[in-house]
Amino acid sequence: MTTERRVEHTDGTVEHVTTSESPTVVERRGGSGMGAIGIIVALIAVAVIGYFLLNMNRSEQVKDNAIAGAAQSIGNAADNVGEAAQRAVPPAQ
């Protein structure tokens, strides 16, 4: 006659005990922990991707500000040239 028992331990392992007229057989099964490692790797990957996306957004803002500053300088230079040209030409009488 064979009797089977299932024992769950507090550390998460499960024991299947089979008892028969022959010697007792104990099978231990436990998790390998790969699920937890996979979750940690996924979180690290999300953090790294987020970091690079934020830096890319910041570099776009810096580039846009530099272009706007250059355009403002060109506008000021054009105004100065226009004023100098008006001063260089004597008024018509």
Jmol script that loads the backbone (N, CA, C; Angstrom):
load data "model"
ATOM      1  N   MET A   1       0.832  -1.166   0.000  1.00  0.00           N
ATOM      2  CA  MET A   1       0.000   0.000   0.000  1.00  0.00           C
ATOM      3  C   MET A   1       0.894   1.253   0.000  1.00  0.00           C
ATOM      4  N   THR A   2       0.511   2.255  -0.816  1.00  0.00           N
ATOM      5  CA  THR A   2       1.313   3.459  -0.964  1.00  0.00           C
ATOM      6  C   THR A   2       0.541   4.646  -0.404  1.00  0.00           C
ATOM      7  N   THR A   3       1.259   5.498   0.359  1.00  0.00           N
ATOM      8  CA  THR A   3       0.670   6.714   0.915  1.00  0.00           C
ATOM      9  C   THR A   3       1.502   7.898   0.433  1.00  0.00           C
ATOM     10  N   GLU A   4       0.827   8.950  -0.047  1.00  0.00           N
ATOM     11  CA  GLU A   4       1.535  10.145  -0.514  1.00  0.00           C
ATOM     12  C   GLU A   4       1.132  11.336   0.337  1.00  0.00           C
ATOM     13  N   ARG A   5       2.131  12.152   0.715  1.00  0.00           N
ATOM     14  CA  ARG A   5       1.888  13.379   1.472  1.00  0.00           C
ATOM     15  C   ARG A   5       2.607  14.523   0.782  1.00  0.00           C
ATOM     16  N   ARG A   6       2.036  15.706   0.938  1.00  0.00           N
ATOM     17  CA  ARG A   6       2.657  16.925   0.412  1.00  0.00           C
ATOM     18  C   ARG A   6       2.850  17.882   1.580  1.00  0.00           C
ATOM     19  N   VAL A   7       4.104  18.305   1.808  1.00  0.00           N
ATOM     20  CA  VAL A   7       4.429  19.185   2.929  1.00  0.00           C
ATOM     21  C   VAL A   7       5.033  20.467   2.368  1.00  0.00           C
ATOM     22  N   GLU A   8       4.426  21.617   2.724  1.00  0.00           N
ATOM     23  CA  GLU A   8       4.963  22.921   2.305  1.00  0.00           C
ATOM     24  C   GLU A   8       5.679  23.551   3.490  1.00  0.00           C
ATOM     25  N   HIS A   9       6.941  23.932   3.267  1.00  0.00           N
ATOM     26  CA  HIS A   9       7.747  24.544   4.323  1.00  0.00           C
ATOM     27  C   HIS A   9       7.670  26.068   4.226  1.00  0.00           C
ATOM     28  N   THR A  10       8.065  26.728   5.306  1.00  0.00           N
ATOM     29  CA  THR A  10       7.991  28.198   5.349  1.00  0.00           C
ATOM     30  C   THR A  10       8.975  28.857   4.391  1.00  0.00           C
ATOM     31  N   ASP A  11      10.031  28.156   3.983  1.00  0.00           N
ATOM     32  CA  ASP A  11      10.995  28.736   3.041  1.00  0.00           C
ATOM     33  C   ASP A  11      10.553  28.585   1.592  1.00  0.00           C
ATOM     34  N   GLY A  12       9.366  28.052   1.347  1.00  0.00           N
ATOM     35  CA  GLY A  12       8.821  27.966   0.004  1.00  0.00           C
ATOM     36  C   GLY A  12       9.046  26.625  -0.676  1.00  0.00           C
ATOM     37  N   THR A  13       9.803  25.754  -0.058  1.00  0.00           N
ATOM     38  CA  THR A  13      10.027  24.451  -0.674  1.00  0.00           C
ATOM     39  C   THR A  13       8.840  23.538  -0.399  1.00  0.00           C
ATOM     40  N   VAL A  14       8.634  22.606  -1.326  1.00  0.00           N
ATOM     41  CA  VAL A  14       7.534  21.654  -1.207  1.00  0.00           C
ATOM     42  C   VAL A  14       8.128  20.254  -1.192  1.00  0.00           C
ATOM     43  N   GLU A  15       7.672  19.445  -0.255  1.00  0.00           N
ATOM     44  CA  GLU A  15       8.148  18.080  -0.127  1.00  0.00           C
ATOM     45  C   GLU A  15       7.025  17.136  -0.488  1.00  0.00           C
ATOM     46  N   HIS A  16       7.308  16.217  -1.365  1.00  0.00           N
ATOM     47  CA  HIS A  16       6.358  15.153  -1.668  1.00  0.00           C
ATOM     48  C   HIS A  16       6.923  13.876  -1.048  1.00  0.00           C
ATOM     49  N   VAL A  17       6.191  13.300  -0.125  1.00  0.00           N
ATOM     50  CA  VAL A  17       6.660  12.103   0.563  1.00  0.00           C
ATOM     51  C   VAL A  17       5.774  10.947   0.147  1.00  0.00           C
ATOM     52  N   THR A  18       6.402   9.919  -0.367  1.00  0.00           N
ATOM     53  CA  THR A  18       5.680   8.714  -0.753  1.00  0.00           C
ATOM     54  C   THR A  18       6.128   7.591   0.176  1.00  0.00           C
ATOM     55  N   THR A  19       5.181   7.008   0.852  1.00  0.00           N
ATOM     56  CA  THR A  19       5.491   5.926   1.790  1.00  0.00           C
ATOM     57  C   THR A  19       4.819   4.657   1.281  1.00  0.00           C
ATOM     58  N   SER A  20       5.589   3.628   1.222  1.00  0.00           N
ATOM     59  CA  SER A  20       5.032   2.326   0.839  1.00  0.00           C
ATOM     60  C   SER A  20       5.693   1.265   1.703  1.00  0.00           C
ATOM     61  N   GLU A  21       5.420   0.044   1.390  1.00  0.00           N
ATOM     62  CA  GLU A  21       6.031  -1.038   2.165  1.00  0.00           C
ATOM     63  C   GLU A  21       7.531  -1.086   1.910  1.00  0.00           C
ATOM     64  N   SER A  22       7.925  -0.513   0.795  1.00  0.00           N
ATOM     65  CA  SER A  22       9.349  -0.433   0.516  1.00  0.00           C
ATOM     66  C   SER A  22       9.889   0.831   1.191  1.00  0.00           C
ATOM     67  N   PRO A  23      11.161   1.157   1.058  1.00  0.00           N
ATOM     68  CA  PRO A  23      11.711   2.353   1.726  1.00  0.00           C
ATOM     69  C   PRO A  23      10.994   3.638   1.296  1.00  0.00           C
ATOM     70  N   THR A  24      11.034   4.679   2.166  1.00  0.00           N
ATOM     71  CA  THR A  24      10.379   5.951   1.928  1.00  0.00           C
ATOM     72  C   THR A  24      11.187   6.775   0.923  1.00  0.00           C
ATOM     73  N   VAL A  25      10.488   7.403  -0.034  1.00  0.00           N
ATOM     74  CA  VAL A  25      11.127   8.245  -1.037  1.00  0.00           C
ATOM     75  C   VAL A  25      10.698   9.684  -0.776  1.00  0.00           C
ATOM     76  N   VAL A  26      11.665  10.599  -0.640  1.00  0.00           N
ATOM     77  CA  VAL A  26      11.373  12.012  -0.390  1.00  0.00           C
ATOM     78  C   VAL A  26      11.866  12.809  -1.594  1.00  0.00           C
ATOM     79  N   GLU A  27      10.961  13.599  -2.209  1.00  0.00           N
ATOM     80  CA  GLU A  27      11.318  14.466  -3.330  1.00  0.00           C
ATOM     81  C   GLU A  27      11.200  15.912  -2.873  1.00  0.00           C
ATOM     82  N   ARG A  28      12.291  16.674  -3.000  1.00  0.00           N
ATOM     83  CA  ARG A  28      12.259  18.091  -2.616  1.00  0.00           C
ATOM     84  C   ARG A  28      12.279  18.928  -3.877  1.00  0.00           C
ATOM     85  N   ARG A  29      11.380  19.898  -3.906  1.00  0.00           N
ATOM     86  CA  ARG A  29      11.345  20.810  -5.041  1.00  0.00           C
ATOM     87  C   ARG A  29      11.284  22.229  -4.500  1.00  0.00           C
ATOM     88  N   GLY A  30      12.071  23.106  -5.069  1.00  0.00           N
ATOM     89  CA  GLY A  30      12.061  24.510  -4.671  1.00  0.00           C
ATOM     90  C   GLY A  30      12.265  25.389  -5.888  1.00  0.00           C
ATOM     91  N   GLY A  31      11.893  26.652  -5.740  1.00  0.00           N
ATOM     92  CA  GLY A  31      12.089  27.590  -6.841  1.00  0.00           C
ATOM     93  C   GLY A  31      13.558  27.912  -7.023  1.00  0.00           C
ATOM     94  N   SER A  32      13.929  28.230  -8.255  1.00  0.00           N
ATOM     95  CA  SER A  32      15.328  28.537  -8.524  1.00  0.00           C
ATOM     96  C   SER A  32      15.650  30.011  -8.301  1.00  0.00           C
ATOM     97  N   GLY A  33      14.646  30.857  -8.179  1.00  0.00           N
ATOM     98  CA  GLY A  33      14.884  32.277  -7.972  1.00  0.00           C
ATOM     99  C   GLY A  33      15.070  33.050  -9.263  1.00  0.00           C
ATOM    100  N   MET A  34      14.907  32.405 -10.403  1.00  0.00           N
ATOM    101  CA  MET A  34      15.095  33.090 -11.683  1.00  0.00           C
ATOM    102  C   MET A  34      14.022  34.148 -11.930  1.00  0.00           C
ATOM    103  N   GLY A  35      12.843  33.970 -11.390  1.00  0.00           N
ATOM    104  CA  GLY A  35      11.785  34.971 -11.559  1.00  0.00           C
ATOM    105  C   GLY A  35      12.174  36.297 -10.924  1.00  0.00           C
ATOM    106  N   ALA A  36      12.715  36.242  -9.718  1.00  0.00           N
ATOM    107  CA  ALA A  36      13.133  37.454  -9.025  1.00  0.00           C
ATOM    108  C   ALA A  36      14.294  38.125  -9.748  1.00  0.00           C
ATOM    109  N   ILE A  37      15.223  37.327 -10.239  1.00  0.00           N
ATOM    110  CA  ILE A  37      16.359  37.891 -10.971  1.00  0.00           C
ATOM    111  C   ILE A  37      15.880  38.547 -12.260  1.00  0.00           C
ATOM    112  N   GLY A  38      14.928  37.927 -12.932  1.00  0.00           N
ATOM    113  CA  GLY A  38      14.375  38.505 -14.160  1.00  0.00           C
ATOM    114  C   GLY A  38      13.696  39.833 -13.910  1.00  0.00           C
ATOM    115  N   ILE A  39      12.956  39.936 -12.820  1.00  0.00           N
ATOM    116  CA  ILE A  39      12.281  41.194 -12.479  1.00  0.00           C
ATOM    117  C   ILE A  39      13.307  42.286 -12.188  1.00  0.00           C
ATOM    118  N   ILE A  40      14.361  41.951 -11.476  1.00  0.00           N
ATOM    119  CA  ILE A  40      15.394  42.939 -11.150  1.00  0.00           C
ATOM    120  C   ILE A  40      16.082  43.425 -12.426  1.00  0.00           C
ATOM    121  N   VAL A  41      16.403  42.501 -13.331  1.00  0.00           N
ATOM    122  CA  VAL A  41      17.043  42.884 -14.598  1.00  0.00           C
ATOM    123  C   VAL A  41      16.122  43.784 -15.412  1.00  0.00           C
ATOM    124  N   ALA A  42      14.821  43.460 -15.434  1.00  0.00           N
ATOM    125  CA  ALA A  42      13.863  44.280 -16.183  1.00  0.00           C
ATOM    126  C   ALA A  42      13.772  45.686 -15.596  1.00  0.00           C
ATOM    127  N   LEU A  43      13.755  45.818 -14.282  1.00  0.00           N
ATOM    128  CA  LEU A  43      13.697  47.137 -13.646  1.00  0.00           C
ATOM    129  C   LEU A  43      14.947  47.957 -13.948  1.00  0.00           C
ATOM    130  N   ILE A  44      16.093  47.314 -13.943  1.00  0.00           N
ATOM    131  CA  ILE A  44      17.333  48.023 -14.271  1.00  0.00           C
ATOM    132  C   ILE A  44      17.301  48.505 -15.716  1.00  0.00           C
ATOM    133  N   ALA A  45      16.800  47.657 -16.619  1.00  0.00           N
ATOM    134  CA  ALA A  45      16.714  48.038 -18.031  1.00  0.00           C
ATOM    135  C   ALA A  45      15.778  49.234 -18.218  1.00  0.00           C
ATOM    136  N   VAL A  46      14.650  49.244 -17.524  1.00  0.00           N
ATOM    137  CA  VAL A  46      13.706  50.363 -17.627  1.00  0.00           C
ATOM    138  C   VAL A  46      14.352  51.643 -17.101  1.00  0.00           C
ATOM    139  N   ALA A  47      15.103  51.550 -16.008  1.00  0.00           N
ATOM    140  CA  ALA A  47      15.762  52.730 -15.447  1.00  0.00           C
ATOM    141  C   ALA A  47      16.812  53.286 -16.413  1.00  0.00           C
ATOM    142  N   VAL A  48      17.586  52.426 -17.038  1.00  0.00           N
ATOM    143  CA  VAL A  48      18.622  52.876 -17.973  1.00  0.00           C
ATOM    144  C   VAL A  48      17.994  53.529 -19.202  1.00  0.00           C
ATOM    145  N   ILE A  49      16.951  52.910 -19.738  1.00  0.00           N
ATOM    146  CA  ILE A  49      16.273  53.476 -20.906  1.00  0.00           C
ATOM    147  C   ILE A  49      15.662  54.830 -20.558  1.00  0.00           C
ATOM    148  N   GLY A  50      15.037  54.937 -19.393  1.00  0.00           N
ATOM    149  CA  GLY A  50      14.466  56.210 -18.957  1.00  0.00           C
ATOM    150  C   GLY A  50      15.513  57.294 -18.819  1.00  0.00           C
ATOM    151  N   TYR A  51      16.670  56.942 -18.286  1.00  0.00           N
ATOM    152  CA  TYR A  51      17.763  57.905 -18.131  1.00  0.00           C
ATOM    153  C   TYR A  51      18.197  58.461 -19.494  1.00  0.00           C
ATOM    154  N   PHE A  52      18.377  57.573 -20.465  1.00  0.00           N
ATOM    155  CA  PHE A  52      18.807  58.026 -21.786  1.00  0.00           C
ATOM    156  C   PHE A  52      17.731  58.849 -22.481  1.00  0.00           C
ATOM    157  N   LEU A  53      16.464  58.504 -22.311  1.00  0.00           N
ATOM    158  CA  LEU A  53      15.397  59.289 -22.920  1.00  0.00           C
ATOM    159  C   LEU A  53      15.324  60.686 -22.315  1.00  0.00           C
ATOM    160  N   LEU A  54      15.496  60.792 -21.006  1.00  0.00           N
ATOM    161  CA  LEU A  54      15.488  62.109 -20.368  1.00  0.00           C
ATOM    162  C   LEU A  54      16.665  62.959 -20.838  1.00  0.00           C
ATOM    163  N   ASN A  55      17.843  62.341 -20.960  1.00  0.00           N
ATOM    164  CA  ASN A  55      19.007  63.100 -21.432  1.00  0.00           C
ATOM    165  C   ASN A  55      18.845  63.525 -22.875  1.00  0.00           C
ATOM    166  N   MET A  56      18.214  62.697 -23.702  1.00  0.00           N
ATOM    167  CA  MET A  56      17.991  63.068 -25.093  1.00  0.00           C
ATOM    168  C   MET A  56      17.056  64.277 -25.155  1.00  0.00           C
ATOM    169  N   ASN A  57      16.040  64.301 -24.308  1.00  0.00           N
ATOM    170  CA  ASN A  57      15.109  65.428 -24.277  1.00  0.00           C
ATOM    171  C   ASN A  57      15.838  66.701 -23.848  1.00  0.00           C
ATOM    172  N   ARG A  58      16.717  66.588 -22.870  1.00  0.00           N
ATOM    173  CA  ARG A  58      17.473  67.760 -22.405  1.00  0.00           C
ATOM    174  C   ARG A  58      18.405  68.276 -23.497  1.00  0.00           C
ATOM    175  N   SER A  59      19.044  67.387 -24.234  1.00  0.00           N
ATOM    176  CA  SER A  59      19.964  67.832 -25.284  1.00  0.00           C
ATOM    177  C   SER A  59      19.191  68.508 -26.414  1.00  0.00           C
ATOM    178  N   GLU A  60      17.974  68.060 -26.676  1.00  0.00           N
ATOM    179  CA  GLU A  60      17.139  68.731 -27.682  1.00  0.00           C
ATOM    180  C   GLU A  60      16.813  70.157 -27.225  1.00  0.00           C
ATOM    181  N   GLN A  61      16.509  70.339 -25.951  1.00  0.00           N
ATOM    182  CA  GLN A  61      16.211  71.673 -25.431  1.00  0.00           C
ATOM    183  C   GLN A  61      17.429  72.572 -25.520  1.00  0.00           C
ATOM    184  N   VAL A  62      18.600  72.056 -25.201  1.00  0.00           N
ATOM    185  CA  VAL A  62      19.830  72.844 -25.278  1.00  0.00           C
ATOM    186  C   VAL A  62      20.087  73.265 -26.724  1.00  0.00           C
ATOM    187  N   LYS A  63      19.876  72.339 -27.659  1.00  0.00           N
ATOM    188  CA  LYS A  63      20.088  72.649 -29.072  1.00  0.00           C
ATOM    189  C   LYS A  63      19.099  73.722 -29.534  1.00  0.00           C
ATOM    190  N   ASP A  64      17.835  73.589 -29.143  1.00  0.00           N
ATOM    191  CA  ASP A  64      16.834  74.583 -29.533  1.00  0.00           C
ATOM    192  C   ASP A  64      17.158  75.957 -28.955  1.00  0.00           C
ATOM    193  N   ASN A  65      17.619  76.002 -27.713  1.00  0.00           N
ATOM    194  CA  ASN A  65      17.992  77.278 -27.101  1.00  0.00           C
ATOM    195  C   ASN A  65      19.198  77.899 -27.807  1.00  0.00           C
ATOM    196  N   ALA A  66      20.141  77.072 -28.226  1.00  0.00           N
ATOM    197  CA  ALA A  66      21.312  77.594 -28.939  1.00  0.00           C
ATOM    198  C   ALA A  66      20.903  78.178 -30.288  1.00  0.00           C
ATOM    199  N   ILE A  67      19.996  77.518 -30.981  1.00  0.00           N
ATOM    200  CA  ILE A  67      19.526  78.020 -32.276  1.00  0.00           C
ATOM    201  C   ILE A  67      18.780  79.334 -32.094  1.00  0.00           C
ATOM    202  N   ALA A  68      17.943  79.391 -31.059  1.00  0.00           N
ATOM    203  CA  ALA A  68      17.202  80.631 -30.802  1.00  0.00           C
ATOM    204  C   ALA A  68      18.152  81.770 -30.459  1.00  0.00           C
ATOM    205  N   GLY A  69      19.193  81.494 -29.677  1.00  0.00           N
ATOM    206  CA  GLY A  69      20.180  82.519 -29.339  1.00  0.00           C
ATOM    207  C   GLY A  69      20.946  82.995 -30.565  1.00  0.00           C
ATOM    208  N   ALA A  70      21.298  82.072 -31.458  1.00  0.00           N
ATOM    209  CA  ALA A  70      22.008  82.459 -32.682  1.00  0.00           C
ATOM    210  C   ALA A  70      21.110  83.316 -33.571  1.00  0.00           C
ATOM    211  N   ALA A  71      19.849  82.963 -33.663  1.00  0.00           N
ATOM    212  CA  ALA A  71      18.919  83.756 -34.476  1.00  0.00           C
ATOM    213  C   ALA A  71      18.758  85.158 -33.902  1.00  0.00           C
ATOM    214  N   GLN A  72      18.719  85.271 -32.593  1.00  0.00           N
ATOM    215  CA  GLN A  72      18.611  86.587 -31.945  1.00  0.00           C
ATOM    216  C   GLN A  72      19.855  87.419 -32.234  1.00  0.00           C
ATOM    217  N   SER A  73      21.034  86.797 -32.196  1.00  0.00           N
ATOM    218  CA  SER A  73      22.282  87.517 -32.485  1.00  0.00           C
ATOM    219  C   SER A  73      22.304  88.013 -33.923  1.00  0.00           C
ATOM    220  N   ILE A  74      21.847  87.182 -34.842  1.00  0.00           N
ATOM    221  CA  ILE A  74      21.811  87.589 -36.251  1.00  0.00           C
ATOM    222  C   ILE A  74      20.844  88.749 -36.437  1.00  0.00           C
ATOM    223  N   GLY A  75      19.715  88.703 -35.751  1.00  0.00           N
ATOM    224  CA  GLY A  75      18.753  89.808 -35.830  1.00  0.00           C
ATOM    225  C   GLY A  75      19.338  91.099 -35.302  1.00  0.00           C
ATOM    226  N   ASN A  76      20.060  91.029 -34.184  1.00  0.00           N
ATOM    227  CA  ASN A  76      20.697  92.224 -33.616  1.00  0.00           C
ATOM    228  C   ASN A  76      21.775  92.764 -34.550  1.00  0.00           C
ATOM    229  N   ALA A  77      22.528  91.865 -35.165  1.00  0.00           N
ATOM    230  CA  ALA A  77      23.570  92.301 -36.090  1.00  0.00           C
ATOM    231  C   ALA A  77      22.958  92.990 -37.302  1.00  0.00           C
ATOM    232  N   ALA A  78      21.850  92.470 -37.800  1.00  0.00           N
ATOM    233  CA  ALA A  78      21.181  93.094 -38.949  1.00  0.00           C
ATOM    234  C   ALA A  78      20.667  94.485 -38.580  1.00  0.00           C
ATOM    235  N   ASP A  79      20.137  94.635 -37.370  1.00  0.00           N
ATOM    236  CA  ASP A  79      19.687  95.956 -36.919  1.00  0.00           C
ATOM    237  C   ASP A  79      20.867  96.935 -36.866  1.00  0.00           C
ATOM    238  N   ASN A  80      21.997  96.483 -36.340  1.00  0.00           N
ATOM    239  CA  ASN A  80      23.179  97.348 -36.254  1.00  0.00           C
ATOM    240  C   ASN A  80      23.667  97.770 -37.638  1.00  0.00           C
ATOM    241  N   VAL A  81      23.671  96.858 -38.590  1.00  0.00           N
ATOM    242  CA  VAL A  81      24.090  97.183 -39.959  1.00  0.00           C
ATOM    243  C   VAL A  81      23.134  98.199 -40.569  1.00  0.00           C
ATOM    244  N   GLY A  82      21.846  98.020 -40.351  1.00  0.00           N
ATOM    245  CA  GLY A  82      20.862  98.960 -40.883  1.00  0.00           C
ATOM    246  C   GLY A  82      21.040 100.352 -40.318  1.00  0.00           C
ATOM    247  N   GLU A  83      21.279 100.438 -39.010  1.00  0.00           N
ATOM    248  CA  GLU A  83      21.492 101.742 -38.381  1.00  0.00           C
ATOM    249  C   GLU A  83      22.781 102.391 -38.891  1.00  0.00           C
ATOM    250  N   ALA A  84      23.829 101.591 -39.070  1.00  0.00           N
ATOM    251  CA  ALA A  84      25.092 102.129 -39.572  1.00  0.00           C
ATOM    252  C   ALA A  84      24.933 102.633 -41.003  1.00  0.00           C
ATOM    253  N   ALA A  85      24.164 101.929 -41.773  1.00  0.00           N
ATOM    254  CA  ALA A  85      23.941 102.364 -43.169  1.00  0.00           C
ATOM    255  C   ALA A  85      23.156 103.670 -43.203  1.00  0.00           C
ATOM    256  N   GLN A  86      22.208 103.821 -42.323  1.00  0.00           N
ATOM    257  CA  GLN A  86      21.436 105.081 -42.297  1.00  0.00           C
ATOM    258  C   GLN A  86      22.316 106.267 -41.867  1.00  0.00           C
ATOM    259  N   ARG A  87      23.214 106.024 -40.951  1.00  0.00           N
ATOM    260  CA  ARG A  87      24.097 107.083 -40.495  1.00  0.00           C
ATOM    261  C   ARG A  87      25.158 107.433 -41.539  1.00  0.00           C
ATOM    262  N   ALA A  88      25.511 106.448 -42.367  1.00  0.00           N
ATOM    263  CA  ALA A  88      26.568 106.681 -43.363  1.00  0.00           C
ATOM    264  C   ALA A  88      26.064 107.511 -44.550  1.00  0.00           C
ATOM    265  N   VAL A  89      24.797 107.419 -44.823  1.00  0.00           N
ATOM    266  CA  VAL A  89      24.245 108.165 -45.962  1.00  0.00           C
ATOM    267  C   VAL A  89      23.750 109.511 -45.450  1.00  0.00           C
ATOM    268  N   PRO A  90      24.245 110.610 -46.067  1.00  0.00           N
ATOM    269  CA  PRO A  90      23.777 111.919 -45.618  1.00  0.00           C
ATOM    270  C   PRO A  90      22.300 112.103 -45.973  1.00  0.00           C
ATOM    271  N   PRO A  91      21.592 112.816 -45.167  1.00  0.00           N
ATOM    272  CA  PRO A  91      20.175 113.046 -45.462  1.00  0.00           C
ATOM    273  C   PRO A  91      20.001 113.848 -46.763  1.00  0.00           C
ATOM    274  N   ALA A  92      19.002 113.488 -47.521  1.00  0.00           N
ATOM    275  CA  ALA A  92      18.739 114.190 -48.784  1.00  0.00           C
ATOM    276  C   ALA A  92      18.058 115.503 -48.501  1.00  0.00           C
ATOM    277  N   GLN A  93      18.512 116.558 -49.236  1.00  0.00           N
ATOM    278  CA  GLN A  93      17.913 117.879 -49.028  1.00  0.00           C
ATOM    279  C   GLN A  93      17.228 118.374 -50.229  1.00  0.00           C
TER     280      GLN A  93
END
end "model"
wireframe off; spacefill off
backbone 0.3
color backbone group
